[in-house]
Amino acid sequence: MEHGRNASNCKTLFGIEKIPSDNHIRDLLDPAPPELLEPCFEHTLEQIRQHGGMKDFERYGGRMRELRPVYLGDALFSCQSLAEAVLATGADFLFVCKKDSHKTLYEFIEGAPLDEHTVTERRPGKHSLIYHYRWIEGVPLRDGKDALSVNWLGVSIINAQGKTTYDGAFVTSLPVTADNVVEVAACARSRWKIENESFNVLKNHGYHLEHNFGHGKQHLAQLFVLLNLLAFAFHTVCDSVEKLWQEARVVLGTRKGFFSDLHTITAYLLFPDWHALCSAMVQGNASPT
């Protein structure tokens, strides 16, 4: 397209005046420290604020809140050193807590009065589920006078036949109440959802994170990984706040299909801007350019 029209989508969509070769890109990136990309990740959150997308992340309370990270992890993470490290960054944690690895904590709550809440999820036929929540605040994460005080949350899921299909427990720095216990438990159980819909997407649905793009001599491999993560973060922002992007995703179905079509259409048609490109993907046609 560059040779045939003296223009390309690299120029119109990204502002790239001269398209570098793969080797030129590697030579430029290899000496660059990965820390240079940190402001880009911060910028994605700023984009949410500027576009009014914070409401999409507001789940309860009816007021605008600053996003405060919540770190999720399995039972290996629920130790005092990691919990304190998370709190020191101004974030919260929500870690799996197993009975065999946290004996002091479970001895403390054994026989203690627990707050409880039960919710029935009605489903067609004989597939209704009962969610039973138990929690207690201010329990020691480990033995010793310097033990970190945490909140413990247990959740069980019982099917229509009375069989317990899930029984898990977590420790958290988040407050747990009857008003938010369902949401906190859902967040805790979403770790595998994140695993499947983030890491699996990065590997198998168009980002090629598993592929070796080149190790380089200094920082090249790290930078390529961060660029993959940055692309995923930016696309997630688009999924949340860009209406035309959202419409295109709905029309084209899967994320992989969306990027496959994006790759094809930009190889043959020249677009003056992103609005024209996304409009063409939504409407199924493109005006001659």
HELIX and SHEET records of a PDB file:
HELIX    1   1 GLU A    2  ARG A    5  1                                   4    
HELIX    2   2 ASN A    9  PHE A   14  1                                   6    
HELIX    3   3 ASP A   22  LEU A   29  1                                   8    
HELIX    4   4 PRO A   34  LEU A   37  5                                   4    
HELIX    5   5 GLU A   38  GLN A   50  1                                  13    
HELIX    6   6 GLY A   53  PHE A   57  5                                   5    
HELIX    7   7 ALA A   75  PHE A   77  5                                   3    
HELIX    8   8 GLN A   80  ALA A   88  1                                   9    
HELIX    9   9 LYS A  103  ILE A  109  1                                   7    
HELIX   10  10 VAL A  181  ARG A  189  1                                   9    
HELIX   11  11 ARG A  191  ILE A  194  1                                   4    
HELIX   12  12 GLU A  195  PHE A  199  3                                   5    
HELIX   13  13 ASN A  200  ASN A  204  1                                   5    
HELIX   14  14 LEU A  220  VAL A  241  1                                  22    
HELIX   15  15 LYS A  243  LEU A  252  1                                  10    
HELIX   16  16 ARG A  255  TYR A  268  1                                  14    
HELIX   17  17 TRP A  274  GLN A  283  1                                  10    
SHEET    1   A 6 VAL A  70  GLY A  73  0                                        
SHEET    2   A 6 ASP A  92  VAL A  96  1                                        
SHEET    3   A 6 THR A 164  THR A 172 -1                                        
SHEET    4   A 6 SER A 149  ILE A 158 -1                                        
SHEET    5   A 6 LEU A 129  PRO A 140 -1                                        
SHEET    6   A 6 ASP A 115  GLU A 121 -1                                        
END                                                                             
